[in-house]
Amino acid sequence: MLDPFCGCGTAVVAAEKLGRRWVGIDITHLSIALMRCRLTDAFPNAEFEVRGEPADVGSARMLAEADRYQFQWWALSLVKAKPVEGKEKKGADRGIDGVINFVDDATGKLKRCLVQVKSGHVSSATIRDLTGTLNREKAEMGLLVTLEPSTAPMRQEVAEAGDYHSPGWNRAYPKLQVLTVAELLTGKQPEMPPTRATFARAERIAGSGHQQPAMASLFEDG
């Protein structure tokens, strides 16, 4: 089965449920991230491959130069953050590109780690801006995802921000963190309490035992 405009992956999920071979194609990294989450939730043992995503810093830089919104959505998917903008809206982001939600106490209150994505120059001022955004939004934690390496003054600003103490896990996490694309591509993830699903969790489906050997989605570049 070929779905050249797979979107949220409804046809792909149906094909996987029926044990058919399939290929899904979409032009946006937002759709690819959504489909990956949906497949993983519904079919925990499914084997699939995503082609067309950046695999190293060089290809990530090329994506950022070609389309910064696609880079932003792709970078957010690396930390499982929910974008604050959808496919069409591209207005002012108020310093927030994505959100990672988590619950870490008995009240069940939803808490937030606000995520900024930067593909260009970053400095200590970038961290101060993120701190201001956290204070304005009354968020618990903040994360900067950057294509460029962090500087010593940036790391100093992060250290001075202090920690967020999780009551449920009874441990401290850095209130602010900086992760580079290079670090994320090697598997590093932010230090924070266990998170809630980025997208609405799909119902787990009993599979037919079929394993998909080909690709889950193909990102068509241009």
FENTAQUI-V911110 format. One record per backbone hydrogen bond with DSSP energy under -0.5 kcal/mol. CO is the residue of the C=O (numbers start at 0). NH is the residue of the N-H. If there is no record, write none. Layout:
BEGIN
CO/NH  CO/NH
END
This chain:
BEGIN
0/22  1/3  2/5  2/24  5/8  8/12  9/13  10/14  11/15  12/16  13/17  14/19  15/18  22/2  23/217  24/5  25/219  27/31  28/32  29/33  30/34  31/35  32/36  33/37  34/38  35/39  36/40  37/41  38/42  41/204  42/45  45/47  48/50  48/215  48/216  50/218  55/59  56/60  57/61  58/62  59/63  60/64  61/65  62/66  66/70  67/71  68/72  69/73  70/74  71/75  72/76  73/77  74/77  74/78  75/78  75/80  76/79  80/82  81/98  92/95  96/83  97/114  98/81  98/100  99/112  100/195  101/110  103/167  104/107  110/101  111/113  111/139  111/140  112/99  113/142  114/96  114/97  115/144  117/146  122/125  122/126  123/127  124/128  125/129  126/130  127/131  128/132  129/133  130/134  131/135  132/136  133/137  133/138  140/113  141/176  142/115  142/144  143/145  143/178  144/117  145/180  150/154  151/155  152/156  153/157  154/158  155/159  156/160  157/160  158/161  161/174  161/175  162/164  163/165  163/172  164/166  165/169  165/170  170/165  172/163  174/141  176/143  178/145  179/183  180/184  181/185  182/185  182/187  183/186  189/191  193/102  204/206  210/212  213/48  216/50  216/218  217/25  217/219  218/220  219/221
END
